[in-house]
Each structure stands twice: as structure tokens, then as C-alpha cells.
Amino acid sequence: MKNITKGLKENTTATTELSTKIQELDGEIVKIKDGLQLELFGSLQALHARLKEQKFATPEQKREAELFYTQIHNLGKDGWSELYYKEIIAMPESREDYWKALNQQQQ
């Protein structure tokens, strides 16, 4: 009986230690996830700024924006990334398309 009691105490202690380690790991994963999301958002934000200055977004640049946006949302919803993404996707796909759209707006 003493051996059974000792075994149960050891298992309980091991389970408690494992639970504590899992909680610590969960906290570290959250930090990594938040940091990665911030880096991806910074990349999307920089792309957005560059494209706003350029006045258009090529299909490749739109796919790049979609990749950043998708990965940001895989890590957790972010409203600002959605705003930047939608603005990029709505851009004309060439300088020529930009000028055509601008001329149509002025008419």
C-alpha cells in the first residue's frame, strides 16, 4: 500500500510539474505569436506605404499583400491589416491603369 501511495504522489507531482511547464510554454508561444504578427503587420504596412506612393499595385504585389494579410489573420484578427490589405487590393495594377482611372474621375 505504501508503494501505491508513493507512486500516486510521484505521479501527482509529475503531473503538476508538467502542467506548470505547459502553462509556461503557452505563455512563450503567445509571445512568439504576438511578435510574429507584429513583424508581419510591419511588412504589410511598409508594402502599403510603398504602394500608396507608387499609386498602383502589380498582381505580384497584391499576392504579397494577401500573403501577409492571411498570415496575420492566422495568428489573430487585426483590423488595421484588413484596412491596408483592402486598399492595396483596390489599387490599379499598372501606372497606365492608374492614369486611366484618374482621367475618368476628372471627367
Sequence and secondary structure as in RCSB ss.txt:
>XXXX:A:sequence
MKNITKGLKENTTATTELSTKIQELDGEIVKIKDGLQLELFGSLQALHARLKEQKFATPEQKREAELFYTQIHNL
GKDGWSELYYKEIIAMPESREDYWKALNQQQQ
>XXXX:A:secstr
 HHHHHHHHHHHHHHHHHHHHHHHHHHHHHHHHHHHHHHHHHHHHHHHHHHHHHT   HHHHHHHHHHHHHHHHH
   HHHHHHHHHHHTS SSHHHHHHHHHHHH 
